[in-house]
């Protein structure tokens, strides 16, 4: 799948091919993203402002404001089902 990732601070992010996500735990939900937004948090990460506080491991996938469809759910998930439309924050 395609993902926008930060490889180095103060540089443009790159679009990379990365493995498809998989369910790893009982409360996991995999969402097929239909649309994604950029927010100030993403810019803080790009500018290195989260480096000391949050220490994100680079390369880091940005973009947490998304909308799409539930693709897979873990066995403990009860509030959404495959095919549901969702928004993420």
N, C-alpha and C positions, 0 to 999 in steps of 0.2 A: 504494500500500500504506500501511498505518498504521504509524507509528513513534512511540515515546516520545522526545521531544527536550527537552534543556535549552536554554532561550532566554536566561536570565539566572541568575546564581548566586544562591543563597539564596531562590529562588522555586520553586514547584511546576513540575514538567515538564509539557509539553502533548502531547497526541496529535495528530499532524499527518499529513496525506496527503503522501507523497513518492513520487518515481518508483520503479518496480520496479528492483532492481539488475540489471545486465547483466554478462556476462563481458567483461573488458577485457584480460586477459592469459592466457598459457598455463597458469598455475597457479591461476587463480581457480576458486572453487566457490561457487555460489549455493545457499543452503539455504532451503527454505520452512519457516519456524519454526512449530512446533506448540505450543511452550510456552517461556516465558521467565521467568527469575528475576531478582530484584534482589539485588545483593551490596554489600558495603561499598565497593568501588571506585566503584560508581554513586553512592553517598552522598557519597564524597569529591569526585566531580565536581560534584554538586549544591551542595555546600558551598563550592566554589571552591578546594579544597585542592590541586587539580592545576593550577590556572591558571598558576602560575609555573613549575612543573617540566615539565609536559607541553604546556601552551598549547593545549588543545583549542579548535578553532574553533567558535564558537557560531553557529547552533544545532547541538547535538551529540546524536547518537543514542546513548542509553544501553541497556544490557542485553546483556551479552556471554555470559551463562550461559544457553544456549538448547539446545533439542532439536528435531529436525525431520527433514526428508527432503531429500536432494540433488535439486535442481531442474535444475541445469545445471553442466557442468564445462568447463574450458578444455582445449585440445588436449594439454597436457602432464600432465594429472592422470591418475594410474594407480592410486591407492589407494582411490578411491571411484567409484561410478557413479550415474547418475540413478536415483532411486528408493530408494537406500540410506538407512537410518535412521542418524542421526548425533547426537552431542552436541558442543557447542562450548564452549570456554572462552577 
